[in-house]
Amino acid sequence: MLVREVMSSPAVTVPHRAALDVAIQMLARGGYTTLPVVDERGELVGIVSEADLLKTALPPDPRAHMRPPATDAMRQPTSVADVMTPDPHTTTQSSDVADVAEIFARTSWKSLPVVRGREPVGVISRSDVIRVMARGDVDLAIEVNAALHEMGGMAAHASVEHGIVEISGTGTAHQGAAAVAVASTVLGVRRVQLAHDADLAPTEPSL
């Protein structure tokens, strides 16, 4: 799977000079967890998340404290640029979703901006990846078998269990590798393997 097949597009962005209230309203009403931040040229300069905005803090409620809270004399942030994370990690439309999933698995990031050059063209989130992983085995089997039929050459059939595709049939080793590659492109497929009884000859036979 490629990022362009999974990502949300177009990218919903917020200007770096926008007031914090603008970002807060966009996150709250749009159901986003992060927003790419762009400059006047529309180029990515940062990312602002719910966590970034929480750093601005709400005023303490005196009813919940035994003592009046201390007054903070420091300048409070007013714009998105004041709280955003600059130079965020990004991905591209042609990147492998498996690589993005691995990044999500080892970090606390909920999404990544998808860029073309420095221009945000979309966003891929953990939810996008999970949504694709949730595709049912029946739908996957139909789509994989259709792709194998369209490929031709190898007499192959695919069965799917828990997102794992098993390909059986007859053909050459080259055709078997091609069948695995084709099945791997189907959205929602987690792994592809050849059945132990697949008859794959090391040289080109007459099929």
C-alpha atoms as a printed R data frame, in Angstrom:
    type eleno elety resid chain resno       x       y       z
1   ATOM     1    CA   MET     A     1   0.000   0.000   0.000
2   ATOM     2    CA   LEU     A     2   1.168   3.480  -0.805
3   ATOM     3    CA   VAL     A     3   0.469   6.541   1.303
4   ATOM     4    CA   ARG     A     4  -1.524   8.208  -1.489
5   ATOM     5    CA   GLU     A     5  -4.032   5.344  -1.340
6   ATOM     6    CA   VAL     A     6  -4.711   5.818   2.362
7   ATOM     7    CA   MET     A     7  -4.128   9.482   3.221
8   ATOM     8    CA   SER     A     8  -6.753  12.150   3.749
9   ATOM     9    CA   SER     A     9  -6.566  14.793   1.027
10  ATOM    10    CA   PRO     A    10  -6.459  17.718   0.502
11  ATOM    11    CA   ALA     A    11  -4.511  18.768   3.556
12  ATOM    12    CA   VAL     A    12  -6.382  21.012   5.991
13  ATOM    13    CA   THR     A    13  -3.782  23.558   7.072
14  ATOM    14    CA   VAL     A    14  -3.576  26.561   9.378
15  ATOM    15    CA   PRO     A    15  -1.433  29.691   8.773
16  ATOM    16    CA   HIS     A    16   1.450  30.128  11.189
17  ATOM    17    CA   ARG     A    17   0.319  33.674  11.982
18  ATOM    18    CA   ALA     A    18  -3.234  32.591  12.819
19  ATOM    19    CA   ALA     A    19  -4.525  33.192  16.325
20  ATOM    20    CA   LEU     A    20  -4.612  30.223  18.664
21  ATOM    21    CA   ASP     A    21  -8.405  30.367  18.720
22  ATOM    22    CA   VAL     A    22  -8.445  29.634  14.989
23  ATOM    23    CA   ALA     A    23  -6.468  26.412  15.466
24  ATOM    24    CA   ILE     A    24  -8.556  25.443  18.498
25  ATOM    25    CA   GLN     A    25 -11.797  25.851  16.554
26  ATOM    26    CA   MET     A    26 -10.431  23.927  13.552
27  ATOM    27    CA   LEU     A    27  -9.338  21.004  15.721
28  ATOM    28    CA   ALA     A    28 -12.569  20.949  17.716
29  ATOM    29    CA   ARG     A    29 -14.996  21.265  14.810
30  ATOM    30    CA   GLY     A    30 -13.072  19.213  12.264
31  ATOM    31    CA   GLY     A    31 -12.301  16.303  14.553
32  ATOM    32    CA   TYR     A    32  -8.578  16.564  13.813
33  ATOM    33    CA   THR     A    33  -5.789  15.850  16.292
34  ATOM    34    CA   THR     A    34  -3.093  17.760  14.410
35  ATOM    35    CA   LEU     A    35  -2.906  20.419  11.715
36  ATOM    36    CA   PRO     A    36  -0.044  21.175   9.312
37  ATOM    37    CA   VAL     A    37   1.124  24.772   9.697
38  ATOM    38    CA   VAL     A    38   2.048  26.729   6.574
39  ATOM    39    CA   ASP     A    39   3.723  30.049   5.839
40  ATOM    40    CA   GLU     A    40   2.649  32.753   3.385
41  ATOM    41    CA   ARG     A    41   3.859  30.641   0.438
42  ATOM    42    CA   GLY     A    42   1.838  27.634   1.515
43  ATOM    43    CA   GLU     A    43   4.956  25.707   2.510
44  ATOM    44    CA   LEU     A    44   5.054  23.496   5.583
45  ATOM    45    CA   VAL     A    45   6.780  25.121   8.545
46  ATOM    46    CA   GLY     A    46   5.388  23.123  11.447
47  ATOM    47    CA   ILE     A    47   2.580  21.123  12.920
48  ATOM    48    CA   VAL     A    48   0.222  22.014  15.746
49  ATOM    49    CA   SER     A    49  -1.442  19.349  17.838
50  ATOM    50    CA   GLU     A    50  -3.981  19.129  20.624
51  ATOM    51    CA   ALA     A    51  -1.062  18.660  23.037
52  ATOM    52    CA   ASP     A    52   0.589  21.859  21.780
53  ATOM    53    CA   LEU     A    53  -2.575  23.827  22.419
54  ATOM    54    CA   LEU     A    54  -3.019  22.311  25.870
55  ATOM    55    CA   LYS     A    55   0.335  23.842  26.775
56  ATOM    56    CA   THR     A    56  -1.343  27.245  26.664
57  ATOM    57    CA   ALA     A    57  -3.240  26.056  29.758
58  ATOM    58    CA   LEU     A    58  -6.637  27.020  31.091
59  ATOM    59    CA   PRO     A    59  -6.769  29.313  34.121
60  ATOM    60    CA   PRO     A    60  -6.957  27.318  37.362
61  ATOM    61    CA   ASP     A    61 -10.390  27.217  38.963
62  ATOM    62    CA   PRO     A    62  -9.954  28.602  42.521
63  ATOM    63    CA   ARG     A    63 -12.734  26.315  43.734
64  ATOM    64    CA   ALA     A    64 -10.460  23.307  43.168
65  ATOM    65    CA   HIS     A    65  -7.474  24.738  45.084
66  ATOM    66    CA   MET     A    66  -6.836  25.550  48.725
67  ATOM    67    CA   ARG     A    67  -4.741  28.550  47.747
68  ATOM    68    CA   PRO     A    68  -5.241  31.186  45.064
69  ATOM    69    CA   PRO     A    69  -3.113  30.312  42.031
70  ATOM    70    CA   ALA     A    70  -0.008  32.391  41.416
71  ATOM    71    CA   THR     A    71  -0.279  34.956  38.651
72  ATOM    72    CA   ASP     A    72   1.917  34.163  35.655
73  ATOM    73    CA   ALA     A    73   3.527  37.356  34.445
74  ATOM    74    CA   MET     A    74   5.164  35.698  31.426
75  ATOM    75    CA   ARG     A    75   3.872  36.525  27.953
76  ATOM    76    CA   GLN     A    76   1.208  34.075  26.911
77  ATOM    77    CA   PRO     A    77   1.327  32.600  23.392
78  ATOM    78    CA   THR     A    78  -1.092  34.224  20.983
79  ATOM    79    CA   SER     A    79  -0.378  32.704  17.564
80  ATOM    80    CA   VAL     A    80  -0.003  29.214  16.147
81  ATOM    81    CA   ALA     A    81   3.694  29.914  15.530
82  ATOM    82    CA   ASP     A    82   4.166  30.370  19.287
83  ATOM    83    CA   VAL     A    83   3.135  26.792  20.110
84  ATOM    84    CA   MET     A    84   3.664  24.712  16.957
85  ATOM    85    CA   THR     A    85   6.333  22.046  16.575
86  ATOM    86    CA   PRO     A    86   8.631  23.316  13.800
87  ATOM    87    CA   ASP     A    87  10.098  21.187  10.998
88  ATOM    88    CA   PRO     A    88   7.922  18.108  11.633
89  ATOM    89    CA   HIS     A    89   8.647  14.639  10.284
90  ATOM    90    CA   THR     A    90   6.850  14.157   6.960
91  ATOM    91    CA   THR     A    91   6.138  11.485   4.381
92  ATOM    92    CA   THR     A    92   5.374  11.460   0.665
93  ATOM    93    CA   GLN     A    93   2.564  10.094  -1.474
94  ATOM    94    CA   SER     A    94   4.771   7.311  -2.864
95  ATOM    95    CA   SER     A    95   5.977   6.104   0.554
96  ATOM    96    CA   ASP     A    96   5.040   2.657   1.863
97  ATOM    97    CA   VAL     A    97   2.229   2.653   4.435
98  ATOM    98    CA   ALA     A    98   4.089  -0.155   6.219
99  ATOM    99    CA   ASP     A    99   6.948   2.263   6.943
100 ATOM   100    CA   VAL     A   100   4.510   4.882   8.246
101 ATOM   101    CA   ALA     A   101   2.792   2.283  10.448
102 ATOM   102    CA   GLU     A   102   6.170   1.369  11.936
103 ATOM   103    CA   ILE     A   103   6.782   5.040  12.781
104 ATOM   104    CA   PHE     A   104   3.377   5.307  14.463
105 ATOM   105    CA   ALA     A   105   4.056   2.104  16.414
106 ATOM   106    CA   ARG     A   106   7.279   3.394  17.983
107 ATOM   107    CA   THR     A   107   6.301   7.027  18.544
108 ATOM   108    CA   SER     A   108   3.435   8.934  20.118
109 ATOM   109    CA   TRP     A   109   2.638  10.662  16.805
110 ATOM   110    CA   LYS     A   110  -0.955  10.447  15.675
111 ATOM   111    CA   SER     A   111  -0.438  11.688  12.115
112 ATOM   112    CA   LEU     A   112   2.130  12.780   9.548
113 ATOM   113    CA   PRO     A   113   1.849  15.525   6.931
114 ATOM   114    CA   VAL     A   114   2.159  14.255   3.376
115 ATOM   115    CA   VAL     A   115   4.182  16.657   1.255
116 ATOM   116    CA   ARG     A   116   5.118  17.311  -2.340
117 ATOM   117    CA   GLY     A   117   8.341  19.246  -1.995
118 ATOM   118    CA   ARG     A   118   7.450  21.595   0.863
119 ATOM   119    CA   GLU     A   119   3.736  21.776   0.069
120 ATOM   120    CA   PRO     A   120   1.308  19.743   2.233
121 ATOM   121    CA   VAL     A   121  -0.959  17.669  -0.017
122 ATOM   122    CA   GLY     A   122  -2.541  15.472   2.622
123 ATOM   123    CA   VAL     A   123  -2.294  13.890   6.054
124 ATOM   124    CA   ILE     A   124  -1.996  10.242   7.016
125 ATOM   125    CA   SER     A   125  -3.094   9.290  10.516
126 ATOM   126    CA   ARG     A   126  -3.079   6.228  12.706
127 ATOM   127    CA   SER     A   127  -6.844   6.070  12.185
128 ATOM   128    CA   ASP     A   128  -6.358   5.944   8.407
129 ATOM   129    CA   VAL     A   129  -4.050   2.935   8.753
130 ATOM   130    CA   ILE     A   130  -6.330   1.143  11.236
131 ATOM   131    CA   ARG     A   131  -9.328   1.754   8.968
132 ATOM   132    CA   VAL     A   132  -7.578  -0.007   6.100
133 ATOM   133    CA   MET     A   133  -6.451  -2.864   8.363
134 ATOM   134    CA   ALA     A   134 -10.087  -3.392   9.344
135 ATOM   135    CA   ARG     A   135 -11.156  -4.482   5.855
136 ATOM   136    CA   GLY     A   136 -12.845  -7.888   5.945
137 ATOM   137    CA   ASP     A   137 -11.271 -11.090   4.663
138 ATOM   138    CA   VAL     A   138 -14.062 -11.696   2.134
139 ATOM   139    CA   ASP     A   139 -13.600  -8.302   0.483
140 ATOM   140    CA   LEU     A   140  -9.837  -8.767   0.449
141 ATOM   141    CA   ALA     A   141 -10.096 -12.220  -1.140
142 ATOM   142    CA   ILE     A   142 -12.375 -10.906  -3.887
143 ATOM   143    CA   GLU     A   143 -10.032  -8.025  -4.677
144 ATOM   144    CA   VAL     A   144  -6.837 -10.084  -4.521
145 ATOM   145    CA   ASN     A   145  -8.237 -12.824  -6.757
146 ATOM   146    CA   ALA     A   146  -9.453 -10.216  -9.242
147 ATOM   147    CA   ALA     A   147  -5.955  -8.713  -9.325
148 ATOM   148    CA   LEU     A   148  -4.373 -12.148  -9.834
149 ATOM   149    CA   HIS     A   149  -6.822 -12.932 -12.640
150 ATOM   150    CA   GLU     A   150  -6.025  -9.636 -14.331
151 ATOM   151    CA   MET     A   151  -2.299 -10.373 -14.022
152 ATOM   152    CA   GLY     A   152  -2.728 -13.681 -15.894
153 ATOM   153    CA   GLY     A   153   0.009 -16.232 -16.489
154 ATOM   154    CA   MET     A   154  -0.063 -18.176 -13.233
155 ATOM   155    CA   ALA     A   155  -3.057 -20.350 -12.368
156 ATOM   156    CA   ALA     A   156  -3.371 -18.867  -8.893
157 ATOM   157    CA   HIS     A   157  -6.003 -18.624  -6.193
158 ATOM   158    CA   ALA     A   158  -5.839 -16.586  -3.002
159 ATOM   159    CA   SER     A   159  -7.437 -17.299   0.353
160 ATOM   160    CA   VAL     A   160  -7.433 -14.728   3.157
161 ATOM   161    CA   GLU     A   161  -7.540 -15.163   6.917
162 ATOM   162    CA   HIS     A   162  -7.102 -12.266   9.348
163 ATOM   163    CA   GLY     A   163  -5.726 -10.118   6.543
164 ATOM   164    CA   ILE     A   164  -3.039 -12.676   5.635
165 ATOM   165    CA   VAL     A   165  -3.160 -13.796   2.013
166 ATOM   166    CA   GLU     A   166  -2.103 -17.295   0.990
167 ATOM   167    CA   ILE     A   167  -1.615 -17.928  -2.726
168 ATOM   168    CA   SER     A   168  -1.811 -21.414  -4.187
169 ATOM   169    CA   GLY     A   169  -1.534 -22.577  -7.766
170 ATOM   170    CA   THR     A   170   0.890 -23.582 -10.475
171 ATOM   171    CA   GLY     A   171   3.438 -21.555 -12.350
172 ATOM   172    CA   THR     A   172   7.047 -20.490 -12.327
173 ATOM   173    CA   ALA     A   173   8.976 -19.046  -9.415
174 ATOM   174    CA   HIS     A   174   8.968 -15.710 -11.247
175 ATOM   175    CA   GLN     A   175   5.186 -15.818 -11.599
176 ATOM   176    CA   GLY     A   176   4.827 -16.720  -7.921
177 ATOM   177    CA   ALA     A   177   6.920 -13.707  -6.931
178 ATOM   178    CA   ALA     A   178   4.835 -11.503  -9.219
179 ATOM   179    CA   ALA     A   179   1.616 -12.828  -7.661
180 ATOM   180    CA   VAL     A   180   2.912 -12.002  -4.172
181 ATOM   181    CA   ALA     A   181   3.851  -8.507  -5.325
182 ATOM   182    CA   VAL     A   182   0.428  -7.896  -6.886
183 ATOM   183    CA   ALA     A   183  -1.442  -9.159  -3.807
184 ATOM   184    CA   SER     A   184   0.686  -6.934  -1.578
185 ATOM   185    CA   THR     A   185  -0.671  -3.828  -3.308
186 ATOM   186    CA   VAL     A   186  -4.273  -4.486  -2.227
187 ATOM   187    CA   LEU     A   187  -5.425  -2.149   0.529
188 ATOM   188    CA   GLY     A   188  -5.786  -3.949   3.842
189 ATOM   189    CA   VAL     A   189  -3.529  -6.912   3.079
190 ATOM   190    CA   ARG     A   190  -1.179  -7.439   6.013
191 ATOM   191    CA   ARG     A   191   1.024 -10.203   4.667
192 ATOM   192    CA   VAL     A   192   1.253 -12.407   1.579
193 ATOM   193    CA   GLN     A   193   2.671 -15.906   1.422
194 ATOM   194    CA   LEU     A   194   2.756 -18.816  -1.000
195 ATOM   195    CA   ALA     A   195   1.000 -22.016   0.024
196 ATOM   196    CA   HIS     A   196   3.280 -24.944   0.802
197 ATOM   197    CA   ASP     A   197   1.620 -26.972  -1.950
198 ATOM   198    CA   ALA     A   198   2.027 -24.270  -4.610
199 ATOM   199    CA   ASP     A   199   3.667 -25.827  -7.665
200 ATOM   200    CA   LEU     A   200   6.324 -23.271  -8.596
201 ATOM   201    CA   ALA     A   201   8.916 -24.544 -11.028
202 ATOM   202    CA   PRO     A   202  12.387 -22.948 -11.114
203 ATOM   203    CA   THR     A   203  12.233 -22.585 -14.924
204 ATOM   204    CA   GLU     A   204   9.591 -21.487 -17.365
205 ATOM   205    CA   PRO     A   205   7.189 -24.379 -18.088
206 ATOM   206    CA   SER     A   206   4.413 -24.510 -20.621
207 ATOM   207    CA   LEU     A   207   1.289 -23.539 -18.721
